[in-house]
């Protein structure tokens, strides 16, 4: 599972395949991925994957001349959504202990370019896009004057990634209506593990959770709400369609009747509930339809909809994640 921000290159350089995103190498010395011993493969929660070759070079940031900066030249090997295929990646995770390469964030901190091992991602919520875009600030500290506006949760230790990738525990899932009332009579929520680790994944374009029949529960909730609003069975059947890849497509006129996803990310009698509304997890397809970007996956990941709902501040030093509702 990778934590990266897709970006797009507009010209070809060493790699002769258009869209490869490589402009680090000269045309006389292209990257050779085949049989490369140092090749690293990373897989996203939707089973898309990229392979990368480690490189080093000089980087100039606001007048700071840096040397021996580690970076990766990457290309996709499997991409499930061809329409949103990125051409390159800008990584903001740290390196796990078993990786010899220093992360970009660690390099910037070591060279005093940033004063803290942290990042803040403020998503442009007005943009209808599969992947997040917005303002990324490295090394930021939340000002005391606005601390009360944020909610804080633990930065969970992952056995596989340690704290290289930001993660939270999801203790349970609930579905709510827009007024905040639980839709508890629709047979929802606790099918699956009692609690699980979820990567806060800037490289994922959806919400992926190990909740059995999650999409079916969302669909059931939608049908119940439509019926309450006077829709008959024939009209309800025209409001949705389940695609072969498992994703749910819904007519735009029915989006407001979809449930709000509530994820408890702290334990106890009054857990901190992260709420992700339909406007956050629905992506326009054209033709008056949207896709519900929520899917079952054995590996949990909180992607684009999570960042649409919240400004996310990750502090690798204090092991905390701060959320500000957008």
C-alpha positions in Angstrom: 0.0 0.0 0.0 1.5 3.3 -1.0 1.1 6.7 0.3 1.8 9.0 -2.6 0.3 12.0 -4.4 -0.2 11.5 -8.1 1.1 14.3 -10.4 1.3 14.6 -14.2 4.2 15.1 -16.5 3.6 16.7 -19.8 6.6 15.8 -21.9 8.5 12.6 -22.7 12.2 12.3 -21.9 14.3 9.2 -21.5 11.4 6.8 -21.5 9.9 6.5 -25.0 6.4 5.6 -23.8 4.1 8.7 -23.6 2.7 9.2 -20.1 5.6 7.4 -18.4 6.2 10.5 -16.2 10.0 10.2 -16.3 12.0 13.3 -16.9 14.9 12.6 -14.5 17.1 10.6 -16.9 18.8 11.6 -20.0 17.7 10.1 -23.3 21.0 8.3 -23.5 20.6 6.6 -20.1 17.0 5.6 -19.5 15.8 3.7 -16.4 15.9 -0.1 -16.9 13.1 -1.7 -14.9 13.5 -5.2 -16.3 15.5 -7.4 -14.0 16.6 -4.4 -11.8 17.7 -5.8 -8.4 16.8 -2.6 -6.6 13.3 -2.4 -8.0 10.5 -1.7 -5.4 6.9 -2.7 -6.0 4.1 -1.0 -4.1 0.4 -2.0 -4.2 -2.6 0.2 -3.5 -5.8 -1.0 -1.7 -7.6 -1.3 -5.1 -4.9 -3.7 -6.3 -3.3 -1.1 -8.6 0.5 -1.2 -8.3 3.6 0.8 -9.3 7.2 -0.2 -9.5 10.0 2.2 -8.7 13.7 2.5 -9.0 15.6 4.4 -6.3 17.7 7.3 -7.5 19.6 10.2 -5.9 20.4 13.7 -7.0 20.4 17.4 -6.0 17.3 19.4 -5.1 16.9 23.1 -4.9 14.1 24.3 -2.5 13.7 28.1 -1.9 17.4 28.7 -2.1 18.4 25.6 -0.2 20.8 23.6 -2.3 20.4 19.9 -1.2 22.6 17.0 -2.2 22.1 13.3 -1.9 18.3 13.5 -2.1 16.7 10.1 -2.5 13.8 9.8 -4.9 12.0 7.1 -6.9 11.4 6.9 -10.6 8.1 5.1 -10.8 5.8 3.6 -13.4 2.5 1.8 -13.1 2.3 -2.0 -13.6 -1.4 -2.5 -12.9 -3.9 0.3 -12.9 -7.6 -0.6 -12.3 -9.0 2.7 -13.4 -7.5 3.6 -16.8 -9.3 7.0 -17.0 -7.4 8.3 -13.9 -4.0 6.7 -14.5 -1.3 9.0 -13.0 2.1 9.4 -14.6 4.2 9.9 -11.6 4.2 10.1 -7.8 5.3 12.5 -5.1 5.7 10.5 -1.9 5.0 12.1 1.6 5.4 9.0 3.7 8.5 8.1 5.7 10.6 5.0 5.1 10.0 1.8 7.1 12.9 0.5 9.2 13.7 -2.2 6.7 14.2 0.3 3.8 17.7 1.7 3.4 16.6 4.9 1.6 15.9 8.1 3.4 12.5 9.6 2.7 12.2 13.1 1.1 10.6 14.4 4.2 13.4 13.1 6.4 15.9 14.7 4.0 14.2 18.1 4.1 14.2 17.9 7.9 17.8 16.9 8.2 18.8 19.8 5.9 16.7 22.3 8.0 14.4 23.0 5.0 11.4 22.1 7.2 11.3 22.4 10.9 9.1 19.3 11.7 8.4 15.8 10.4 4.8 16.6 9.4 2.5 17.4 6.6 -0.8 19.1 6.2 -3.1 18.4 3.3 -5.9 20.8 2.5 -8.0 19.4 -0.3 -9.6 21.6 -2.9 -13.1 20.4 -2.2 -14.6 22.3 -5.2 -12.8 20.2 -7.7 -14.6 17.0 -8.8 -11.7 14.6 -9.2 -10.9 11.0 -8.6 -7.7 11.9 -6.8 -7.0 14.6 -4.3 -5.7 18.0 -5.2 -5.1 21.1 -3.1 -2.5 22.5 -0.8 0.2 20.4 0.7 2.4 21.9 3.4 5.5 20.1 4.7 6.9 20.7 8.2 3.9 22.6 9.5 2.8 23.0 13.2 -0.8 23.7 14.0 -1.1 27.1 15.6 -2.3 27.2 19.2 -5.0 29.7 18.2 -6.7 27.2 16.0 -5.9 23.9 17.9 -9.4 23.8 19.4 -10.9 23.6 15.8 -9.2 20.3 15.2 -9.9 16.8 16.6 -6.9 14.6 17.4 -6.4 10.9 17.2 -3.5 8.5 17.7 -1.1 7.8 14.9 -1.3 4.0 15.1 1.7 1.7 14.9 1.5 -0.7 12.1 3.4 -4.1 12.3 4.2 -4.0 8.6 4.8 -0.3 8.0 5.7 0.8 11.6 4.9 4.5 11.4 6.1 5.1 7.9 2.5 5.3 6.7 -0.1 7.2 8.7 -2.8 4.9 10.0 -5.8 5.0 12.4 -7.9 2.3 14.1 -11.5 2.0 12.9 -13.4 0.5 15.8 -16.8 0.2 14.1 -18.9 1.6 11.2 -22.3 3.2 11.4 -24.6 4.7 8.7 -26.4 8.0 9.4 -28.8 10.2 7.7 -27.9 13.9 6.9 -29.5 15.0 10.2 -27.1 12.7 12.1 -29.7 10.1 13.0 -28.4 6.5 12.8 -30.1 4.3 10.2 -30.0 1.4 12.7 -33.1 -0.5 11.5 -31.5 -1.5 8.2 -29.3 -4.4 9.4 -26.0 -2.5 9.2 -22.5 -2.2 10.3 -20.9 -4.9 12.5 -20.3 -7.6 9.9 -16.6 -7.9 9.6 -13.7 -7.5 12.1 -14.5 -5.8 15.4 -11.8 -3.2 14.8 -9.0 -2.9 12.2 -6.1 -0.8 11.0 -6.8 1.7 8.2 -4.1 3.4 6.3 -4.7 7.1 5.7 -3.8 6.8 2.0 -3.3 9.8 -0.2 -2.7 7.5 -3.2 -6.1 5.8 -2.9 -9.2 7.2 -4.7 -11.9 5.6 -2.5 -12.8 4.2 0.9 -11.8 0.6 1.2 -13.0 -1.3 4.3 -13.0 -5.0 5.4 -16.8 -4.7 6.1 -18.7 -7.6 4.6 -21.6 -6.6 2.4 -20.7 -2.9 2.9 -21.9 -1.8 -0.5 -25.1 -3.9 -0.1 -25.8 -2.1 3.2 -25.4 1.2 1.5 -27.7 0.2 -1.3 -30.3 -1.2 1.2 -30.1 2.1 3.1 -30.7 4.0 -0.2 -33.7 1.9 -1.1 -35.3 2.4 2.3 -34.9 6.1 2.1 -36.2 6.3 -1.4 -39.3 4.3 -0.4 -39.9 6.6 2.5 -39.8 9.5 0.1 -42.6 8.0 -2.0 -40.6 6.2 -4.7 -42.2 2.9 -5.9 -40.2 -0.2 -6.7 -40.0 0.4 -10.4 -38.7 3.9 -9.9 -36.2 2.8 -7.2 -34.8 0.2 -9.6 -34.0 3.0 -12.1 -32.0 4.9 -9.5 -29.1 2.5 -9.2 -27.0 -0.1 -10.9 -24.3 -2.5 -9.6 -21.4 -2.8 -12.0 -19.3 -5.9 -12.8 -16.4 -4.5 -10.8 -18.6 -4.3 -7.7 -19.0 -0.5 -7.6 -22.4 1.0 -7.2 -23.6 3.6 -9.7 -26.4 5.9 -8.6 -28.5 8.6 -10.4 -27.6 12.1 -9.2 -31.2 12.8 -8.1 -30.8 10.0 -5.5 -27.4 11.0 -4.1 -29.0 13.0 -1.2 -30.7 9.9 0.0 -27.5 7.9 0.4 -26.2 7.4 4.0 -23.5 9.3 5.8 -20.6 6.9 6.7 -19.6 7.2 10.3 -16.3 5.6 11.3 -15.4 5.5 15.0 -11.6 6.1 15.2 -11.4 6.1 19.0 -12.7 3.6 21.5 -14.9 4.2 24.5 -18.5 5.2 25.4 -18.2 8.5 23.4 -15.9 7.6 20.4 -14.7 10.2 17.9 -16.8 9.6 14.9 -15.5 10.7 11.5 -18.4 11.3 9.1 -18.1 11.1 5.4 -21.1 12.4 3.4 -22.3 11.3 0.0 -20.9 14.5 -1.6 -17.5 13.3 -0.4 -17.7 9.7 -1.6 -19.6 10.1 -4.8 -17.8 10.9 -8.0 -19.6 12.3 -11.1 -19.5 10.0 -14.1 -21.5 12.2 -16.5 -25.0 11.4 -17.9 -26.6 12.2 -14.6 -24.8 9.4 -12.7 -22.2 9.1 -9.9 -20.1 6.2 -8.7 -20.0 5.4 -5.0 -16.3 5.3 -4.2 -16.7 2.8 -1.3 -15.7 -0.8 -1.7 -14.9 -3.9 0.3 -11.2 -4.7 0.7 -9.3 -7.0 3.1 -6.8 -4.1 3.5 -8.5 -1.0 4.8 -7.6 2.4 3.3 -9.1 5.9 3.7 -8.5 7.7 0.4 -9.9 10.6 -1.5 -13.4 10.8 0.2 -11.6 11.1 3.6 -9.5 14.0 2.4 -12.5 15.6 0.8 -14.3 15.5 4.2 -11.3 16.6 6.3 -8.1 18.7 6.3 -5.5 16.2 7.5 -2.4 17.0 9.6 0.0 14.2 10.2 2.8 14.6 12.7 5.4 11.9 12.6 7.2 13.3 15.6 4.3 13.3 18.1 2.5 10.3 16.4 -0.7 12.3 16.1 -3.2 12.9 13.4 -5.3 16.1 13.5 -8.5 16.5 11.5 -10.4 19.7 10.6 -13.8 19.3 9.0 -13.9 20.9 5.5 
